[in-house]
């Protein structure tokens, strides 16, 4: 029940002090909407031209190709974006979000 205590050595969390079973219960009772771990989107980009119009090469494990510039390789650029960042990214690319 108190396994969370190990992670917070400095201060006993409020929810524990007030006898709640979990931080979630506490937040719910207090009406606290805590930002959860943000949902992220993984995107892949061509290392050569920066286009996200990349796809795996059928029949070749781990090999990617860029449909825009024709680049082919394994070191595709992987990015992890939050929803906000993704929106911004789409804006910059000039693509609308469906
Ligand atoms: Zn490319």
Backbone and ligand atoms as CSV (ligand in chain L), in Angstrom:
chain,resi,resn,atom,element,x,y,z
A,1,UNK,N,N,0.820,-1.216,0.000
A,1,UNK,CA,C,0.000,0.000,0.000
A,1,UNK,C,C,0.849,1.259,0.000
A,2,UNK,N,N,1.987,1.209,0.689
A,2,UNK,CA,C,2.798,2.415,0.775
A,2,UNK,C,C,4.061,2.352,-0.078
A,3,UNK,N,N,3.966,1.596,-1.142
A,3,UNK,CA,C,5.155,1.482,-1.994
A,3,UNK,C,C,5.573,2.810,-2.613
A,4,UNK,N,N,4.622,3.721,-2.699
A,4,UNK,CA,C,4.912,5.051,-3.243
A,4,UNK,C,C,5.898,5.817,-2.348
A,5,UNK,N,N,5.934,5.443,-1.088
A,5,UNK,CA,C,6.758,6.162,-0.119
A,5,UNK,C,C,8.227,6.138,-0.488
A,6,UNK,N,N,8.638,5.065,-1.111
A,6,UNK,CA,C,10.049,4.942,-1.475
A,6,UNK,C,C,10.468,6.014,-2.473
A,7,UNK,N,N,9.519,6.347,-3.346
A,7,UNK,CA,C,9.844,7.302,-4.388
A,7,UNK,C,C,9.932,8.729,-3.871
A,8,UNK,N,N,9.180,9.024,-2.839
A,8,UNK,CA,C,9.198,10.383,-2.329
A,8,UNK,C,C,9.803,10.410,-0.939
A,9,UNK,N,N,11.093,10.491,-0.895
A,9,UNK,CA,C,11.792,10.475,0.383
A,9,UNK,C,C,11.688,11.816,1.098
A,10,UNK,N,N,11.586,12.861,0.339
A,10,UNK,CA,C,11.648,14.188,0.919
A,10,UNK,C,C,10.402,14.566,1.703
A,11,UNK,N,N,9.262,14.212,1.141
A,11,UNK,CA,C,8.027,14.690,1.752
A,11,UNK,C,C,6.946,13.627,1.622
A,12,UNK,N,N,6.225,13.430,2.682
A,12,UNK,CA,C,5.107,12.504,2.596
A,12,UNK,C,C,3.999,13.194,1.817
A,13,UNK,N,N,3.538,12.553,0.760
A,13,UNK,CA,C,2.486,13.209,-0.038
A,13,UNK,C,C,1.232,13.478,0.774
A,14,UNK,N,N,0.524,14.499,0.378
A,14,UNK,CA,C,-0.704,14.891,1.074
A,14,UNK,C,C,-1.712,13.760,1.149
A,15,UNK,N,N,-1.818,13.031,0.036
A,15,UNK,CA,C,-2.818,11.961,0.004
A,15,UNK,C,C,-2.525,10.893,1.044
A,16,UNK,N,N,-1.260,10.702,1.343
A,16,UNK,CA,C,-0.883,9.697,2.331
A,16,UNK,C,C,-1.156,10.222,3.734
A,17,UNK,N,N,-0.847,11.501,3.919
A,17,UNK,CA,C,-1.061,12.162,5.202
A,17,UNK,C,C,-2.535,12.136,5.586
A,18,UNK,N,N,-3.369,12.242,4.567
A,18,UNK,CA,C,-4.803,12.292,4.841
A,18,UNK,C,C,-5.468,10.932,4.781
A,19,UNK,N,N,-4.657,9.923,4.641
A,19,UNK,CA,C,-5.154,8.560,4.739
A,19,UNK,C,C,-5.844,7.995,3.514
A,20,UNK,N,N,-5.557,8.564,2.387
A,20,UNK,CA,C,-6.139,7.995,1.173
A,20,UNK,C,C,-5.305,6.805,0.713
A,21,UNK,N,N,-5.976,5.939,-0.034
A,21,UNK,CA,C,-5.299,4.740,-0.500
A,21,UNK,C,C,-4.318,5.022,-1.627
A,22,UNK,N,N,-4.656,6.021,-2.386
A,22,UNK,CA,C,-3.784,6.344,-3.503
A,22,UNK,C,C,-3.886,7.807,-3.847
A,23,UNK,N,N,-2.916,8.255,-4.597
A,23,UNK,CA,C,-2.920,9.644,-5.023
A,23,UNK,C,C,-4.146,9.926,-5.888
A,24,UNK,N,N,-4.522,8.919,-6.665
A,24,UNK,CA,C,-5.683,9.069,-7.526
A,24,UNK,C,C,-6.960,9.319,-6.727
A,25,UNK,N,N,-7.139,8.547,-5.658
A,25,UNK,CA,C,-8.311,8.721,-4.806
A,25,UNK,C,C,-8.338,10.108,-4.180
A,26,UNK,N,N,-7.169,10.510,-3.748
A,26,UNK,CA,C,-7.034,11.823,-3.118
A,26,UNK,C,C,-7.406,12.930,-4.094
A,27,UNK,N,N,-6.826,12.845,-5.272
A,27,UNK,CA,C,-7.094,13.858,-6.286
A,27,UNK,C,C,-8.573,13.910,-6.648
A,28,UNK,N,N,-9.171,12.735,-6.698
A,28,UNK,CA,C,-10.588,12.667,-7.050
A,28,UNK,C,C,-11.429,13.328,-5.964
A,29,UNK,N,N,-11.085,13.004,-4.718
A,29,UNK,CA,C,-11.814,13.554,-3.583
A,29,UNK,C,C,-11.652,15.063,-3.482
A,30,UNK,N,N,-10.488,15.528,-3.855
A,30,UNK,CA,C,-10.199,16.959,-3.756
A,30,UNK,C,C,-10.547,17.707,-5.036
A,31,UNK,N,N,-10.938,16.963,-6.019
A,31,UNK,CA,C,-11.277,17.588,-7.287
A,31,UNK,C,C,-10.057,18.092,-8.037
A,32,UNK,N,N,-8.946,17.435,-7.767
A,32,UNK,CA,C,-7.714,17.856,-8.436
A,32,UNK,C,C,-7.563,17.105,-9.758
A,33,UNK,N,N,-7.431,17.872,-10.787
A,33,UNK,CA,C,-7.176,17.215,-12.062
A,33,UNK,C,C,-5.697,17.368,-12.380
A,34,UNK,N,N,-5.021,16.312,-12.092
A,34,UNK,CA,C,-3.585,16.349,-12.286
A,34,UNK,C,C,-3.254,15.927,-13.705
A,35,UNK,N,N,-2.293,16.620,-14.231
A,35,UNK,CA,C,-1.879,16.290,-15.585
A,35,UNK,C,C,-1.241,14.906,-15.590
A,36,UNK,N,N,-1.879,14.049,-16.297
A,36,UNK,CA,C,-1.349,12.697,-16.382
A,36,UNK,C,C,-0.161,12.664,-17.315
A,37,UNK,N,N,0.490,11.556,-17.310
A,37,UNK,CA,C,1.607,11.396,-18.225
A,37,UNK,C,C,1.073,11.624,-19.628
A,38,UNK,N,N,1.667,12.581,-20.271
A,38,UNK,CA,C,1.122,12.984,-21.548
A,38,UNK,C,C,1.209,11.912,-22.626
A,39,UNK,N,N,0.165,11.919,-23.388
A,39,UNK,CA,C,0.096,11.012,-24.512
A,39,UNK,C,C,1.106,11.489,-25.557
A,40,UNK,N,N,1.884,10.590,-26.040
A,40,UNK,CA,C,2.865,11.007,-27.030
A,40,UNK,C,C,2.673,10.250,-28.336
A,41,UNK,N,N,3.124,10.881,-29.369
A,41,UNK,CA,C,3.014,10.296,-30.698
A,41,UNK,C,C,4.410,10.119,-31.261
A,42,UNK,N,N,4.614,8.977,-31.817
A,42,UNK,CA,C,5.926,8.751,-32.405
A,42,UNK,C,C,5.858,8.997,-33.904
A,43,UNK,N,N,6.774,9.784,-34.340
A,43,UNK,CA,C,6.831,10.027,-35.776
A,43,UNK,C,C,8.227,9.693,-36.289
A,44,UNK,N,N,8.290,9.428,-37.532
A,44,UNK,CA,C,9.577,9.122,-38.133
A,44,UNK,C,C,9.847,10.064,-39.293
A,45,UNK,N,N,11.097,10.434,-39.369
A,45,UNK,CA,C,11.487,11.386,-40.400
A,45,UNK,C,C,12.694,10.894,-41.174
A,46,UNK,N,N,12.743,11.327,-42.386
A,46,UNK,CA,C,13.904,11.033,-43.222
A,46,UNK,C,C,15.086,11.866,-42.728
A,47,UNK,N,N,16.244,11.243,-42.487
A,47,UNK,CA,C,17.403,12.002,-42.003
A,47,UNK,C,C,17.993,12.912,-43.074
A,48,UNK,N,N,17.634,12.652,-44.288
A,48,UNK,CA,C,18.210,13.431,-45.386
A,48,UNK,C,C,17.417,14.699,-45.692
A,49,UNK,N,N,16.116,14.547,-45.893
A,49,UNK,CA,C,15.335,15.713,-46.280
A,49,UNK,C,C,14.343,16.154,-45.212
A,50,UNK,N,N,14.203,15.355,-44.150
A,50,UNK,CA,C,13.316,15.747,-43.061
A,50,UNK,C,C,11.851,15.462,-43.295
A,51,UNK,N,N,11.549,14.792,-44.387
A,51,UNK,CA,C,10.158,14.469,-44.677
A,51,UNK,C,C,9.681,13.325,-43.777
A,52,UNK,N,N,8.413,13.382,-43.427
A,52,UNK,CA,C,7.883,12.276,-42.630
A,52,UNK,C,C,7.192,11.258,-43.535
A,53,UNK,N,N,7.419,11.425,-44.799
A,53,UNK,CA,C,6.823,10.492,-45.752
A,53,UNK,C,C,7.748,9.286,-45.942
A,54,UNK,N,N,7.971,8.622,-44.817
A,54,UNK,CA,C,8.858,7.467,-44.847
A,54,UNK,C,C,8.073,6.200,-44.523
A,55,UNK,N,N,8.580,5.112,-45.009
A,55,UNK,CA,C,7.914,3.840,-44.745
A,55,UNK,C,C,8.923,2.713,-44.757
A,56,UNK,N,N,8.514,1.607,-44.165
A,56,UNK,CA,C,9.425,0.472,-44.149
A,56,UNK,C,C,9.497,-0.150,-45.541
A,57,UNK,N,N,10.663,-0.660,-45.839
A,57,UNK,CA,C,10.844,-1.335,-47.105
A,57,UNK,C,C,10.374,-2.772,-46.947
A,58,UNK,N,N,9.431,-3.123,-47.760
A,58,UNK,CA,C,8.877,-4.467,-47.665
A,58,UNK,C,C,9.961,-5.500,-48.007
A,59,UNK,N,N,10.073,-6.462,-47.129
A,59,UNK,CA,C,11.039,-7.527,-47.378
A,59,UNK,C,C,12.418,-7.270,-46.788
A,60,UNK,N,N,12.631,-6.054,-46.287
A,60,UNK,CA,C,13.923,-5.768,-45.665
A,60,UNK,C,C,13.689,-5.311,-44.239
A,61,UNK,N,N,14.136,-6.114,-43.299
A,61,UNK,CA,C,13.873,-5.829,-41.891
A,61,UNK,C,C,14.626,-4.591,-41.404
A,62,UNK,N,N,13.867,-3.675,-40.858
A,62,UNK,CA,C,14.471,-2.481,-40.268
A,62,UNK,C,C,14.950,-1.434,-41.253
A,63,UNK,N,N,14.650,-1.644,-42.513
A,63,UNK,CA,C,15.086,-0.669,-43.514
A,63,UNK,C,C,13.921,0.246,-43.881
A,64,UNK,N,N,14.245,1.522,-43.916
A,64,UNK,CA,C,13.234,2.525,-44.229
A,64,UNK,C,C,13.583,3.224,-45.526
A,65,UNK,N,N,12.554,3.738,-46.152
A,65,UNK,CA,C,12.835,4.537,-47.341
A,65,UNK,C,C,11.975,5.786,-47.315
A,66,UNK,N,N,12.515,6.829,-47.942
A,66,UNK,CA,C,11.802,8.088,-48.024
A,66,UNK,C,C,11.158,8.188,-49.395
A,67,UNK,N,N,9.873,8.434,-49.367
A,67,UNK,CA,C,9.163,8.507,-50.644
A,67,UNK,C,C,9.385,9.837,-51.334
A,68,UNK,N,N,9.944,10.753,-50.595
A,68,UNK,CA,C,10.142,12.089,-51.157
A,68,UNK,C,C,11.484,12.207,-51.883
A,69,UNK,N,N,12.556,11.823,-51.171
A,69,UNK,CA,C,13.870,12.018,-51.793
A,69,UNK,C,C,14.534,10.703,-52.189
A,70,UNK,N,N,13.909,9.606,-51.810
A,70,UNK,CA,C,14.463,8.320,-52.210
A,70,UNK,C,C,15.506,7.744,-51.277
A,71,UNK,N,N,15.736,8.402,-50.162
A,71,UNK,CA,C,16.681,7.897,-49.164
A,71,UNK,C,C,16.248,6.521,-48.669
A,72,UNK,N,N,17.228,5.702,-48.402
A,72,UNK,CA,C,16.944,4.365,-47.893
A,72,UNK,C,C,18.003,4.013,-46.864
A,73,UNK,N,N,17.555,3.529,-45.717
A,73,UNK,CA,C,18.528,3.177,-44.696
A,73,UNK,C,C,17.856,2.742,-43.408
A,74,UNK,N,N,18.688,2.491,-42.401
A,74,UNK,CA,C,18.148,2.026,-41.123
A,74,UNK,C,C,18.090,3.135,-40.078
A,75,UNK,N,N,18.849,4.213,-40.328
A,75,UNK,CA,C,18.926,5.254,-39.299
A,75,UNK,C,C,17.887,6.349,-39.490
A,76,UNK,N,N,16.644,5.918,-39.584
A,76,UNK,CA,C,15.539,6.857,-39.708
A,76,UNK,C,C,15.435,7.667,-38.406
A,77,UNK,N,N,15.067,8.917,-38.537
A,77,UNK,CA,C,14.960,9.778,-37.362
A,77,UNK,C,C,13.633,9.540,-36.657
A,78,UNK,N,N,13.730,9.207,-35.385
A,78,UNK,CA,C,12.517,8.943,-34.625
A,78,UNK,C,C,12.294,10.072,-33.628
A,79,UNK,N,N,11.082,10.573,-33.607
A,79,UNK,CA,C,10.771,11.668,-32.694
A,79,UNK,C,C,9.546,11.308,-31.876
A,80,UNK,N,N,9.582,11.730,-30.627
A,80,UNK,CA,C,8.412,11.511,-29.792
A,80,UNK,C,C,7.833,12.873,-29.453
A,81,UNK,N,N,6.610,13.081,-29.888
A,81,UNK,CA,C,5.985,14.378,-29.684
A,81,UNK,C,C,4.751,14.263,-28.799
A,82,UNK,N,N,4.530,15.304,-28.026
A,82,UNK,CA,C,3.285,15.368,-27.282
A,82,UNK,C,C,2.208,15.830,-28.257
A,83,UNK,N,N,0.974,15.806,-27.811
A,83,UNK,CA,C,-0.114,16.190,-28.701
A,83,UNK,C,C,0.079,17.626,-29.212
A,84,UNK,N,N,0.484,18.511,-28.305
A,84,UNK,CA,C,0.711,19.903,-28.681
A,84,UNK,C,C,1.818,20.017,-29.714
A,85,UNK,N,N,2.877,19.299,-29.435
A,85,UNK,CA,C,4.013,19.339,-30.353
A,85,UNK,C,C,3.647,18.769,-31.717
A,86,UNK,N,N,2.804,17.768,-31.675
A,86,UNK,CA,C,2.369,17.152,-32.924
A,86,UNK,C,C,1.568,18.147,-33.763
A,87,UNK,N,N,0.698,18.880,-33.066
A,87,UNK,CA,C,-0.113,19.891,-33.747
A,87,UNK,C,C,0.781,20.929,-34.406
A,88,UNK,N,N,1.777,21.368,-33.626
A,88,UNK,CA,C,2.710,22.359,-34.112
A,88,UNK,C,C,3.473,21.805,-35.314
A,89,UNK,N,N,3.855,20.583,-35.169
A,89,UNK,CA,C,4.598,19.890,-36.214
A,89,UNK,C,C,3.785,19.829,-37.501
A,90,UNK,N,N,2.524,19.484,-37.343
A,90,UNK,CA,C,1.626,19.400,-38.498
A,90,UNK,C,C,1.447,20.767,-39.150
A,91,UNK,N,N,1.336,21.784,-38.282
A,91,UNK,CA,C,1.198,23.145,-38.782
A,91,UNK,C,C,2.391,23.541,-39.633
A,92,UNK,N,N,3.561,23.252,-39.095
A,92,UNK,CA,C,4.788,23.600,-39.797
A,92,UNK,C,C,4.887,22.879,-41.130
A,93,UNK,N,N,4.372,21.687,-41.124
A,93,UNK,CA,C,4.404,20.889,-42.360
A,93,UNK,C,C,3.310,21.306,-43.332
A,94,UNK,N,N,2.388,22.088,-42.787
A,94,UNK,CA,C,1.295,22.527,-43.630
A,94,UNK,C,C,0.260,21.454,-43.920
A,95,UNK,N,N,0.185,20.511,-43.011
A,95,UNK,CA,C,-0.805,19.453,-43.191
A,95,UNK,C,C,-1.912,19.617,-42.170
A,96,UNK,N,N,-3.108,19.476,-42.606
A,96,UNK,CA,C,-4.206,19.598,-41.685
A,96,UNK,C,C,-4.370,18.323,-40.867
A,97,UNK,N,N,-4.899,18.496,-39.675
A,97,UNK,CA,C,-5.153,17.321,-38.848
A,97,UNK,C,C,-6.600,16.883,-39.061
A,98,UNK,N,N,-6.746,15.661,-39.409
A,98,UNK,CA,C,-8.088,15.149,-39.687
A,98,UNK,C,C,-8.910,15.062,-38.429
L,1,ZN,ZN,ZN,13.919,12.151,-47.679
